[in-house]
Amino acid sequence: MQYGIALLTHSIPRSNRGAIGASMIGIDFVRSTPLWYNIEARKDQWNWKYTDDYVDALKKNGLR
């Protein structure tokens, strides 16, 4: 059986702590919706760093 969780955070350090906690209690995967203003702060200028860092924090803690 697999268990998942939804995380919504505005901070990579908080998402890393959330990922650590989720992993410790047996969560296998995370569902999250990126906040668009973190990706496109200005019209037609995209920055995926926040989202990439968020996914890296999850992967680092064995979540998908």
N, CA, C and O atoms as a Tinker XYZ file with bonds, in Angstrom:
   256  protein
     1  N      0.838000   -1.169000    0.000000    73     2
     2  CA     0.000000    0.000000    0.000000    64     1     3
     3  C      0.886000    1.236000    0.000000    63     2     4     5
     4  O      1.947000    1.251000    0.624000    81     3
     5  N      0.446000    2.265000   -0.700000    73     3     6
     6  CA     1.182000    3.524000   -0.751000    64     5     7
     7  C      0.378000    4.615000   -0.066000    63     6     8     9
     8  O     -0.853000    4.609000   -0.085000    81     7
     9  N      1.100000    5.554000    0.539000    73     7    10
    10  CA     0.469000    6.675000    1.206000    64     9    11
    11  C      1.029000    7.970000    0.650000    63    10    12    13
    12  O      2.228000    8.079000    0.396000    81    11
    13  N      0.164000    8.945000    0.462000    73    11    14
    14  CA     0.593000   10.231000   -0.068000    64    13    15
    15  C      0.124000   11.374000    0.803000    63    14    16    17
    16  O     -0.669000   11.196000    1.728000    81    15
    17  N      0.629000   12.547000    0.488000    73    15    18
    18  CA     0.290000   13.752000    1.232000    64    17    19
    19  C      0.327000   14.933000    0.267000    63    18    20    21
    20  O      1.038000   14.898000   -0.737000    81    19
    21  N     -0.426000   15.959000    0.567000    73    19    22
    22  CA    -0.372000   17.204000   -0.205000    64    21    23
    23  C      0.352000   18.241000    0.635000    63    22    24    25
    24  O     -0.017000   18.486000    1.783000    81    23
    25  N      1.375000   18.845000    0.065000    73    23    26
    26  CA     2.132000   19.895000    0.747000    64    25    27
    27  C      2.028000   21.183000   -0.051000    63    26    28    29
    28  O      2.158000   21.175000   -1.275000    81    27
    29  N      1.799000   22.260000    0.627000    73    27    30
    30  CA     1.826000   23.580000    0.004000    64    29    31
    31  C      2.677000   24.457000    0.904000    63    30    32    33
    32  O      2.306000   24.745000    2.041000    81    31
    33  N      3.805000   24.871000    0.392000    73    31    34
    34  CA     4.717000   25.691000    1.187000    64    33    35
    35  C      5.349000   26.740000    0.300000    63    34    36    37
    36  O      5.490000   26.547000   -0.907000    81    35
    37  N      5.724000   27.835000    0.896000    73    35    38
    38  CA     6.339000   28.931000    0.147000    64    37    39
    39  C      7.842000   28.979000    0.381000    63    38    40    41
    40  O      8.511000   29.911000   -0.065000    81    39
    41  N      8.367000   27.998000    1.067000    73    39    42
    42  CA     9.765000   28.048000    1.465000    64    41    43
    43  C     10.420000   26.686000    1.267000    63    42    44    45
    44  O      9.886000   25.667000    1.703000    81    43
    45  N     11.560000   26.670000    0.621000    73    43    46
    46  CA    12.290000   25.422000    0.409000    64    45    47
    47  C     12.735000   24.817000    1.749000    63    46    48    49
    48  O     12.599000   23.605000    1.918000    81    47
    49  N     13.260000   25.596000    2.715000    73    47    50
    50  CA    13.601000   24.969000    4.002000    64    49    51
    51  C     12.390000   24.321000    4.673000    63    50    52    53
    52  O     12.515000   23.244000    5.256000    81    51
    53  N     11.227000   24.957000    4.600000    73    51    54
    54  CA    10.034000   24.339000    5.189000    64    53    55
    55  C      9.632000   23.097000    4.418000    63    54    56    57
    56  O      9.202000   22.109000    5.013000    81    55
    57  N      9.768000   23.135000    3.087000    73    55    58
    58  CA     9.398000   21.944000    2.313000    64    57    59
    59  C     10.365000   20.811000    2.609000    63    58    60    61
    60  O      9.967000   19.646000    2.615000    81    59
    61  N     11.624000   21.130000    2.854000    73    59    62
    62  CA    12.593000   20.087000    3.206000    64    61    63
    63  C     12.229000   19.463000    4.550000    63    62    64    65
    64  O     12.275000   18.241000    4.696000    81    63
    65  N     11.870000   20.286000    5.531000    73    63    66
    66  CA    11.444000   19.736000    6.835000    64    65    67
    67  C     10.176000   18.902000    6.669000    63    66    68    69
    68  O     10.036000   17.847000    7.288000    81    67
    69  N      9.255000   19.376000    5.835000    73    67    70
    70  CA     8.031000   18.620000    5.583000    64    69    71
    71  C      8.327000   17.288000    4.924000    63    70    72    73
    72  O      7.705000   16.276000    5.246000    81    71
    73  N      9.282000   17.290000    3.996000    73    71    74
    74  CA     9.660000   16.053000    3.315000    64    73    75
    75  C     10.301000   15.073000    4.284000    63    74    76    77
    76  O     10.033000   13.873000    4.222000    81    75
    77  N     11.139000   15.570000    5.173000    73    75    78
    78  CA    11.776000   14.704000    6.171000    64    77    79
    79  C     10.700000   14.074000    7.058000    63    78    80    81
    80  O     10.703000   12.865000    7.287000    81    79
    81  N      9.788000   14.900000    7.549000    73    79    82
    82  CA     8.714000   14.391000    8.410000    64    81    83
    83  C      7.822000   13.397000    7.692000    63    82    84    85
    84  O      7.461000   12.360000    8.248000    81    83
    85  N      7.464000   13.716000    6.447000    73    83    86
    86  CA     6.607000   12.817000    5.671000    64    85    87
    87  C      7.288000   11.471000    5.466000    63    86    88    89
    88  O      6.659000   10.422000    5.600000    81    87
    89  N      8.561000   11.505000    5.146000    73    87    90
    90  CA     9.312000   10.273000    4.934000    64    89    91
    91  C      9.380000    9.444000    6.225000    63    90    92    93
    92  O      9.276000    8.218000    6.191000    81    91
    93  N      9.554000   10.122000    7.347000    73    91    94
    94  CA     9.674000    9.422000    8.636000    64    93    95
    95  C      8.388000    8.692000    9.030000    63    94    96    97
    96  O      8.442000    7.681000    9.730000    81    95
    97  N      7.234000    9.193000    8.587000    73    95    98
    98  CA     5.982000    8.526000    8.970000    64    97    99
    99  C      5.452000    7.595000    7.882000    63    98   100   101
   100  O      4.327000    7.102000    7.971000    81    99
   101  N      6.271000    7.357000    6.854000    73    99   102
   102  CA     5.917000    6.353000    5.864000    64   101   103
   103  C      5.204000    6.861000    4.626000    63   102   104   105
   104  O      4.649000    6.069000    3.865000    81   103
   105  N      5.209000    8.177000    4.412000    73   103   106
   106  CA     4.610000    8.728000    3.192000    64   105   107
   107  C      5.505000    8.357000    2.015000    63   106   108   109
   108  O      6.730000    8.422000    2.118000    81   107
   109  N      4.894000    7.967000    0.897000    73   107   110
   110  CA     5.645000    7.557000   -0.285000    64   109   111
   111  C      5.725000    8.635000   -1.360000    63   110   112   113
   112  O      6.720000    8.731000   -2.079000    81   111
   113  N      4.671000    9.448000   -1.466000    73   111   114
   114  CA     4.651000   10.440000   -2.540000    64   113   115
   115  C      3.960000   11.718000   -2.074000    63   114   116   117
   116  O      3.222000   11.729000   -1.088000    81   115
   117  N      4.220000   12.787000   -2.812000    73   115   118
   118  CA     3.668000   14.099000   -2.490000    64   117   119
   119  C      2.974000   14.647000   -3.723000    63   118   120   121
   120  O      3.476000   14.535000   -4.841000    81   119
   121  N      1.829000   15.230000   -3.503000    73   119   122
   122  CA     1.123000   15.948000   -4.572000    64   121   123
   123  C      1.159000   17.422000   -4.197000    63   122   124   125
   124  O      0.798000   17.795000   -3.081000    81   123
   125  N      1.588000   18.241000   -5.116000    73   123   126
   126  CA     1.707000   19.664000   -4.840000    64   125   127
   127  C      1.411000   20.459000   -6.092000    63   126   128   129
   128  O      1.659000   20.000000   -7.207000    81   127
   129  N      0.891000   21.631000   -5.906000    73   127   130
   130  CA     0.639000   22.561000   -7.006000    64   129   131
   131  C      1.589000   23.731000   -6.856000    63   130   132   133
   132  O      1.516000   24.461000   -5.867000    81   131
   133  N      2.481000   23.924000   -7.818000    73   131   134
   134  CA     3.404000   25.054000   -7.712000    64   133   135
   135  C      2.637000   26.382000   -7.744000    63   134   136   137
   136  O      1.621000   26.519000   -8.425000    81   135
   137  N      3.148000   27.336000   -7.000000    73   135   138
   138  CA     2.554000   28.663000   -7.004000    64   137   139
   139  C      3.084000   29.408000   -8.231000    63   138   140   141
   140  O      4.288000   29.619000   -8.377000    81   139
   141  N      2.166000   29.796000   -9.099000    73   139   142
   142  CA     2.576000   30.346000  -10.384000    64   141   143
   143  C      3.416000   31.602000  -10.243000    63   142   144   145
   144  O      4.309000   31.833000  -11.059000    81   143
   145  N      3.155000   32.428000   -9.225000    73   143   146
   146  CA     3.946000   33.651000   -9.076000    64   145   147
   147  C      5.403000   33.361000   -8.735000    63   146   148   149
   148  O      6.254000   34.239000   -8.879000    81   147
   149  N      5.704000   32.140000   -8.285000    73   147   150
   150  CA     7.104000   31.752000   -8.111000    64   149   151
   151  C      7.751000   31.376000   -9.432000    63   150   152   153
   152  O      8.973000   31.443000   -9.566000    81   151
   153  N      6.957000   30.986000  -10.396000    73   151   154
   154  CA     7.480000   30.556000  -11.695000    64   153   155
   155  C      7.530000   31.714000  -12.684000    63   154   156   157
   156  O      8.521000   31.894000  -13.392000    81   155
   157  N      6.462000   32.492000  -12.729000    73   155   158
   158  CA     6.409000   33.618000  -13.660000    64   157   159
   159  C      6.126000   34.903000  -12.876000    63   158   160   161
   160  O      4.998000   35.393000  -12.832000    81   159
   161  N      7.180000   35.427000  -12.263000    73   159   162
   162  CA     7.038000   36.653000  -11.467000    64   161   163
   163  C      6.774000   37.861000  -12.370000    63   162   164   165
   164  O      6.131000   38.829000  -11.963000    81   163
   165  N      7.281000   37.787000  -13.593000    73   163   166
   166  CA     7.045000   38.841000  -14.588000    64   165   167
   167  C      6.540000   38.198000  -15.866000    63   166   168   169
   168  O      6.947000   37.091000  -16.218000    81   167
   169  N      5.677000   38.875000  -16.539000    73   167   170
   170  CA     5.062000   38.341000  -17.758000    64   169   171
   171  C      6.123000   37.830000  -18.736000    63   170   172   173
   172  O      7.078000   38.530000  -19.074000    81   171
   173  N      5.923000   36.605000  -19.171000    73   171   174
   174  CA     6.787000   35.946000  -20.163000    64   173   175
   175  C      8.224000   35.719000  -19.692000    63   174   176   177
   176  O      9.116000   35.521000  -20.517000    81   175
   177  N      8.460000   35.745000  -18.373000    73   175   178
   178  CA     9.776000   35.430000  -17.823000    64   177   179
   179  C      9.594000   34.327000  -16.785000    63   178   180   181
   180  O      9.087000   34.564000  -15.689000    81   179
   181  N     10.017000   33.121000  -17.150000    73   179   182
   182  CA     9.809000   31.963000  -16.289000    64   181   183
   183  C     11.084000   31.597000  -15.552000    63   182   184   185
   184  O     12.182000   31.650000  -16.106000    81   183
   185  N     10.917000   31.229000  -14.306000    73   183   186
   186  CA    12.030000   30.796000  -13.485000    64   185   187
   187  C     11.573000   29.546000  -12.730000    63   186   188   189
   188  O     10.763000   29.627000  -11.808000    81   187
   189  N     12.098000   28.406000  -13.130000    73   187   190
   190  CA    11.683000   27.130000  -12.546000    64   189   191
   191  C     12.548000   26.724000  -11.358000    63   190   192   193
   192  O     12.386000   25.619000  -10.839000    81   191
   193  N     13.473000   27.595000  -10.907000    73   191   194
   194  CA    14.384000   27.228000   -9.821000    64   193   195
   195  C     13.632000   26.824000   -8.560000    63   194   196   197
   196  O     13.964000   25.809000   -7.947000    81   195
   197  N     12.632000   27.593000   -8.163000    73   195   198
   198  CA    11.880000   27.259000   -6.951000    64   197   199
   199  C     11.287000   25.851000   -7.064000    63   198   200   201
   200  O     11.419000   25.042000   -6.146000    81   199
   201  N     10.640000   25.568000   -8.184000    73   199   202
   202  CA    10.011000   24.261000   -8.378000    64   201   203
   203  C     11.057000   23.155000   -8.427000    63   202   204   205
   204  O     10.858000   22.088000   -7.846000    81   203
   205  N     12.164000   23.399000   -9.113000    73   203   206
   206  CA    13.237000   22.407000   -9.170000    64   205   207
   207  C     13.806000   22.122000   -7.782000    63   206   208   209
   208  O     14.047000   20.966000   -7.434000    81   207
   209  N     14.022000   23.177000   -6.985000    73   207   210
   210  CA    14.543000   22.996000   -5.622000    64   209   211
   211  C     13.555000   22.221000   -4.759000    63   210   212   213
   212  O     13.955000   21.396000   -3.937000    81   211
   213  N     12.268000   22.486000   -4.945000    73   211   214
   214  CA    11.219000   21.791000   -4.194000    64   213   215
   215  C     11.240000   20.297000   -4.521000    63   214   216   217
   216  O     11.212000   19.456000   -3.622000    81   215
   217  N     11.289000   19.979000   -5.803000    73   215   218
   218  CA    11.328000   18.567000   -6.227000    64   217   219
   219  C     12.616000   17.901000   -5.734000    63   218   220   221
   220  O     12.588000   16.745000   -5.311000    81   219
   221  N     13.734000   18.609000   -5.783000    73   219   222
   222  CA    14.994000   18.057000   -5.276000    64   221   223
   223  C     14.900000   17.735000   -3.785000    63   222   224   225
   224  O     15.407000   16.705000   -3.341000    81   223
   225  N     14.252000   18.614000   -3.005000    73   223   226
   226  CA    14.088000   18.367000   -1.560000    64   225   227
   227  C     13.279000   17.099000   -1.328000    63   226   228   229
   228  O     13.591000   16.320000   -0.427000    81   227
   229  N     12.236000   16.884000   -2.137000    73   227   230
   230  CA    11.431000   15.670000   -2.004000    64   229   231
   231  C     12.251000   14.427000   -2.372000    63   230   232   233
   232  O     12.261000   13.442000   -1.634000    81   231
   233  N     12.934000   14.485000   -3.514000    73   231   234
   234  CA    13.736000   13.343000   -3.961000    64   233   235
   235  C     14.806000   12.985000   -2.952000    63   234   236   237
   236  O     15.057000   11.809000   -2.690000    81   235
   237  N     15.443000   14.015000   -2.378000    73   235   238
   238  CA    16.513000   13.805000   -1.407000    64   237   239
   239  C     16.016000   12.999000   -0.207000    63   238   240   241
   240  O     16.796000   12.311000    0.453000    81   239
   241  N     14.734000   13.088000    0.065000    73   239   242
   242  CA    14.157000   12.385000    1.209000    64   241   243
   243  C     13.366000   11.145000    0.794000    63   242   244   245
   244  O     12.558000   10.629000    1.566000    81   243
   245  N     13.604000   10.674000   -0.428000    73   243   246
   246  CA    13.031000    9.416000   -0.880000    64   245   247
   247  C     11.561000    9.483000   -1.261000    63   246   248   249
   248  O     10.894000    8.452000   -1.341000    81   247
   249  N     11.051000   10.686000   -1.497000    73   247   250
   250  CA     9.649000   10.839000   -1.897000    64   249   251
   251  C      9.563000   11.047000   -3.401000    63   250   252   253
   252  O     10.524000   11.463000   -4.048000    81   251
   253  N      8.402000   10.750000   -3.930000    73   251   254
   254  CA     8.194000   10.998000   -5.352000    64   253   255
   255  C      6.916000   11.765000   -5.522000    63   254   256
   256  O      6.535000   12.088000   -6.647000    81   255
